[in-house]
Amino acid sequence: MCPEKSEPMNPQVKSKARVAEHGEVFTAEREVNAMLDLVKLQTERIDSLFLEPACGTGNFLVPILQRKLDVVKKRYGGVRRRADFEFWSVIAVMSVYGVELLEDNAAECRSRLYDTWNTQYSANNKKEATEACRAVVRYVLERNILCGDALSLLDSRGQPLVFSHWGAHLAGRRIKRTDWTLAELLNPPAVTPDPGPQLERAAPAETQLSLFGTPEPADTADDSEGRRVAEFKVVHYLEIIAPEEA
Ligand SMILES: C[S@@+](CC[C@H](N)C(=O)[O-])C[C@H]1O[C@@H](n2cnc3c(N)ncnc32)[C@H](O)[C@@H]1O
């Protein structure tokens, strides 16, 4: 007798209709890990930024966060370093971004990322996270995993998708939040360098895609490119909810 086939933990297809309407076929774990291994060093940097423009329920973002949390555990594991573990685990959550067309998928993605963080937190610290810290993680995930269209760069109300950059100030474990529209992040104004009269053929410039520019310090906040939507006061990482504009 054949053993009964068990359902995979994250099935690749929810329904035929969703495949037809939205191309919703999730990537299997083995392929995800093989692809993430191609950028292994980045997945193991706690603060390296990842954006998935059609993130589904998080089949890429969840293992990315898990890899980062494994590094947090290696560096700051054990109950004696609880405070460091907590701060860096929140920084890891702040570094993963996604856009997803369907609200149920976006919600599931946030929920899986939250559970990944929460499970690792409890296992490492031998106690549950405080409600204040949990609320911060939920708040970050609400801002980082957006429901919208990655082609039009608009949300379901037709408003531009806006992402927050969470800049870490290590002294005092503080965070500077700066908001940017995704449209401007993806299409920064072109800079055409003057090659000078003596150059016949300029070598192609090496380009490095960067999710966010390097935000200027608060006292030189003028954004001449008009890309910045808002910037907020630097606050302790547990105080990022209900921020005050700078
Ligand atoms: C092929 S699935 C892949 C999901 C995930 N990247 C993975 O590998 O498991 C494509 C996902 O993209 C979403 N999607 C389709 N068009 C989109 C768009 N224009 N903007 C954002 N998400 C979109 C679908 O809802 C679906 O969840």
The ligand as an SDF file (V2000), in Angstrom:
LIG
                    3D

 27 29  0  0  0  0  0  0  0  0999 V2000
    4.7660   33.4420   -8.9120 C   0  0  0  0  0  0  0  0  0  0  0  0
    4.1570   34.0270   -7.3380 S   0  0  0  0  0  0  0  0  0  0  0  0
    5.7070   34.1220   -6.4900 C   0  0  0  0  0  0  0  0  0  0  0  0
    5.6400   34.5100   -5.0490 C   0  0  0  0  0  0  0  0  0  0  0  0
    6.9960   34.4840   -4.3430 C   0  0  0  0  0  0  0  0  0  0  0  0
    7.9150   35.3980   -4.9570 N   0  0  0  0  0  0  0  0  0  0  0  0
    7.5890   33.0910   -4.3640 C   0  0  0  0  0  0  0  0  0  0  0  0
    8.5680   32.8750   -5.0630 O   0  0  0  0  0  0  0  0  0  0  0  0
    7.0560   32.2170   -3.6850 O   0  0  0  0  0  0  0  0  0  0  0  0
    3.8040   35.6460   -7.8150 C   0  0  0  0  0  0  0  0  0  0  0  0
    3.1940   36.5290   -6.7490 C   0  0  0  0  0  0  0  0  0  0  0  0
    3.2230   37.8180   -7.2650 O   0  0  0  0  0  0  0  0  0  0  0  0
    2.0110   38.4890   -6.9830 C   0  0  0  0  0  0  0  0  0  0  0  0
    1.8700   39.4820   -8.0550 N   0  0  0  0  0  0  0  0  0  0  0  0
    1.4400   39.3210   -9.3210 C   0  0  0  0  0  0  0  0  0  0  0  0
    1.4790   40.4990   -9.9820 N   0  0  0  0  0  0  0  0  0  0  0  0
    1.9610   41.4160   -9.1060 C   0  0  0  0  0  0  0  0  0  0  0  0
    2.2310   42.8050   -9.1970 C   0  0  0  0  0  0  0  0  0  0  0  0
    2.0050   43.5080  -10.3160 N   0  0  0  0  0  0  0  0  0  0  0  0
    2.7030   43.4390   -8.0950 N   0  0  0  0  0  0  0  0  0  0  0  0
    2.9200   42.7530   -6.9380 C   0  0  0  0  0  0  0  0  0  0  0  0
    2.6840   41.4410   -6.8030 N   0  0  0  0  0  0  0  0  0  0  0  0
    2.2120   40.7670   -7.8800 C   0  0  0  0  0  0  0  0  0  0  0  0
    0.9670   37.4010   -6.9950 C   0  0  0  0  0  0  0  0  0  0  0  0
   -0.1430   37.7620   -6.2110 O   0  0  0  0  0  0  0  0  0  0  0  0
    1.7550   36.2300   -6.4030 C   0  0  0  0  0  0  0  0  0  0  0  0
    1.6170   36.1790   -5.0110 O   0  0  0  0  0  0  0  0  0  0  0  0
  1  2  1  0
  2  3  1  0
  2 10  1  0
  3  4  1  0
  4  5  1  0
  5  6  1  0
  5  7  1  0
  7  8  2  0
  7  9  1  0
 10 11  1  0
 11 12  1  0
 11 26  1  0
 12 13  1  0
 13 14  1  0
 13 24  1  0
 14 15  1  0
 14 23  1  0
 15 16  2  0
 16 17  1  0
 17 18  1  0
 17 23  2  0
 18 19  1  0
 18 20  2  0
 20 21  1  0
 21 22  2  0
 22 23  1  0
 24 25  1  0
 24 26  1  0
 26 27  1  0
M  CHG  2   2   1   9  -1
M  END
$$$$
